[in-house]
Amino acid sequence: MSPNSQFRRDLFPTPVFVGTSNDAETRASIEALSYAYLKKSYEENRPEGLVSEGWTDHEITDDPEQKKKKGITSFFNENLIHNPDWSDAYDFVLNMAGTMLSEHHSVQGMKIANMWTTIYPEDGFVPEHIHACFSVSGVFYVKAPKNCGDIVFRDPSWVAKTMNVWGSNKTFPHDGTTFSFTPEPGLMILFPSWLPHCTRPNVSGDDRIIISFNLDFGEVNFNAQLHDGVDITKQNPNKKGKE
């Protein structure tokens, strides 16, 4: 049914913000940092959190074969906002997110509460999940070859909307309960933290690398010394070459 229907009004839409940066230099820098994290993990035989099937069970292992097969995330080991090597990446992500949000929302005092990198090998994916305790979360695609796996968002009310669907018959109009975005290098997606999402398996033949993060607008006591970051209300977040 057309949204311009004489009678229909769609209530409670879900805002998702999508933007792309053409800053290849910054992407290359973040990619190098992510691979340096992976290399150090192997060299130190360090336990890491796994993705793919390991994510649901919060599996952490130092087994190099499992790391290689399922992929790793720094989420369980390190909040990258406290790592000086990642300070430029922090500022880049914060500025880009602020630029995308500032048209519709106040970004005064906005910071990144936590940030992590994830490397998905061939067949790597992340099961459906949410980002509890936050309002807005995001993902930035550092390395995203073709067929690396879409990100899929699910309508939280999917049960109510589909419980009476049988074949092509519907008892209430809706336009489906999932929506997918195809990753590309430099893509950033910001979304409500309560919005369920997952990714399709990476079948590109190469790694998919992302930076994930949760934003802090001052409403969350994260019990950590947050990176001071960039006050994007006092400077132009549209740095040359960043977007």
N, C-alpha and C positions, 0 to 999 in steps of 0.2 A: 504494500500500500504506500502511495506517495506521501512523504512527510508534509506536502503542501495540501493534503486532503482538507476538504471543507470542514470535516468534523473531527479528524484525528489530531491529538496533541500528544507528543512523546514526552513523558515526564522523567526526571532524574537521569539525564544523560551522563556518561562517564567521560571526564576530560582526560585525554592522552595527548602529550606534546611530542612532536617529531621534528627533528632538525638534522642537518648534515654539515659537517666541517670538512673543508678541503685542505686542511693543514696536514699534509703528508709527512712533514718533518716531525711534528709532534707525535703522530701515530707511530712513526718508525722508532722514536725515542721510547715510547711506552711499550712497544713490542719488544724492544731490546731489554727493558726492565723486566718484563714478564718472563722472557726466556732466561734472564739471569737468575730470577727467582727459582725457576725450574731446575737450572743447572746446579745451583747451590743445594737444592733439595736432594738431588742425586748424590752430589759430592759428600754431603754430610750425613747421608742416609737418614734424612729427617722425616719423621711421620707427617703426613699431609692428609687433609680432607679430600675425599674423592667425590667426583660427580658421577653421572650416569646412574647405574644401579646402586652405587655406594652412597649417593646423596640422601636417599630416603632413610637409610639406616645410620646416618651420621658416621659413616665408616672412615676411620683414620688409620693409615698404615704407612710403614716405611718400605713395603715391598715394591721394588722398582717395576716389576712386571704389572702389578695392579695399577700403579700410577700411569704407566704407559698405555694400558688398555682402557682404563676408565676416565682418565684425565684428573687433574688436580685443581684445587682452589685454595687461595691463601686465606679464605674466610675464617677458618677455624684456628689459624696460627697467628695472624698478624693483621692489625688494623693499619693499613698503608698510610693513613693520614699522619701517623707518627714517625714514618720513615723519611729521613731527609732526602733520600734519593728520589722519592716520589713527590717532592714538593711542587715541582713544575707541573706534573700531571694533575695534582690536586687543584692548582690554580686554573689550569686549562678547563678541567671538568666543571669547576664551580662557575667560572665565567660563562661557559657555554650554557649550562643549566639556567643560570640567572638571566641570560639574554632571552632564552626561550620562555621563561616564566613571567618576566617582568611586565609584559604587555597586559597580563590579566591578574597578576598577583603581586603583592608587596614582597620584595626580596630583602628588605632591610634586616640586617643581622643574619642572613641565611648562611649556613655553613654545611659542610659535609660531616655527618656524624661518624660514619665508617665507610670504608672503601676497600675493595678486594679485586684481585685479578683471577681469572679462571681460564685455563687452557683446555680446550676440548679436542681430543684427537679424533681420528676416524671412528665413526659410530658413537662418539660422545654426545651426551645430551644432559638436560637437567629435568627431573620430574616436576609436576605441578606443585607450586608452593606460593606463599605470600611473604611479605616482609613485615612481620609483626612489630608493633610498638612505634611505627613511624607513620607519617602522613604521605610523603612523596618519595618515591624511589626511582632509580634510573639505571640505564645500561648504555655503555658507549662501546661501539664495535671497533676494536683496534685492527684486527685482522679478520676479514670475512670473505673468503673465496666463494665462488659460485657453488651452490648446493651445500652450504655449510650448515643449514638447518634453520628454518623459520622460528621466530618467537611467536607463541600462540597465547592470546589472552582469552580467558573464559568468563562469561557473564556469571556473577555469583548467584544469580537467581535462576540458573539453568534448570534446576530440578523442577521448580514451579512452572517454568515455561514449556517444558517438554513432557511432563508427566501424562498429559492427555493427547499427545501427538501419536497418530497411528497412520503410517504411510504418508500420503500427501494431505491428509485431513488435519486441520488445526482448529482448536476451540478458541484460540486467542491469537491475534496477529503478532508475529515477531519475525525478525530478520535473521534468525540464527543466534547461536549462543557462544560462538567463538569468532575471533578475528585474528588474522596472522599478518606479521610484517616480515618481509624478506630482508635479511641483513645485508649491508654493504659497508665498506670501509668508511669510517667517519660518521656513521649514523648514531644519533643519540635518541633514546626514547625515555620520556619521563611519564610516570603513571602513578595512580593512587596505590599506596603500599598494600591495601587490602585486596587489590585486584589479582585473582589467581592467574598464574602464567606458567608456561613450560616451554621447552624448545624441542624441535624435531631433531633426530640424529644427524650428526655431521657426516655427510657422504661426499665431501669435496675431494678427499684424498690428501688434504692438508689440515693444519690446525685452524680452529676458530679461537680467537683470543678476545676477551671482553674485559672491561672494567665495570663492575657493579658498585652501586653506592646508595646510601640512604641520606636524605637531606634533613637538616635540623633547623627549625625555625624558632628555636628557643623554648619549645614546649616539651622537650624530652630531656630528662636528667640521665645522661648516658654514662655517668660516673667515670669520665675520662677527661683529660686535658685536650680539648679540641684544638686542632690547628687553627691559628688566627685567620688564615686564609686571606681572601681578598674582599674588601668592602665594595661590592659592585655598585653601591649607591653613590660612591664618591669618585668613580672613574668610568670611562667608557668600556663596557665589557666586550665591545666589538673590536678586539685587537686585530690589527692587520694580519691577514694570513690565517687567523683562527677560524673564521667562518666565511 
